[in-house]
Amino acid sequence: MTGLLPWAALALTTGLGVVGFAAGTTFYGSITVNLRAREALLPALAFPILVPAVIATVKATALLLSGGWSTEVGTWLTFLAAFDVGTILLATLLFPAAAEG
């Protein structure tokens, strides 16, 4: 794989990783905003949810940088995209309840 395609795949990986991380932390930030110990609770709540996004992003990036595009990269990106869609949908549906409390 030569030219611009590896950089496009790397940009896609980065974008999907950032979206997943941002969606998860924004949702949990909205839950903890009114709590006294929010600085301690946000990382504790968000960490288990964000681990799959971080692992998928790191694995896809490592594979892209070491060998270019492969089916394994596609698998990790598919997982990351599904994680992003699921997190965004779940956060959108649960946000009214989180903002109430």
Steps between C-alpha positions, in 0.01 A plus 500: 500500500655826394415864480218664687296192590693404818467856626127499422458175695701646788283814495187282501634303796582817689160650426311191611708479817441864588124472437471194725708657775313832481155339500577290807664772703235759414223271616671409826596863551133593484424240767768622739470876446284558808690270734741624763768241416471532120877525451541155652185338363532591132816298436372211710171483307635571153808277504327161465279629221784663305745210513358327188527821296858559612607140432338496155657834406846397619487160328379646169763775514780255578396271216477790255840634595670161493354345189239716334142403431394144578181315580590516868508880480157487339373282782627742766353798315165323464499432874594862570225633273243271666620613843466864395149454364390306808650753740347797318157336482505392863626838620234679294223284641619523860604867502161638616507273803863588573438875471200479734692360793 
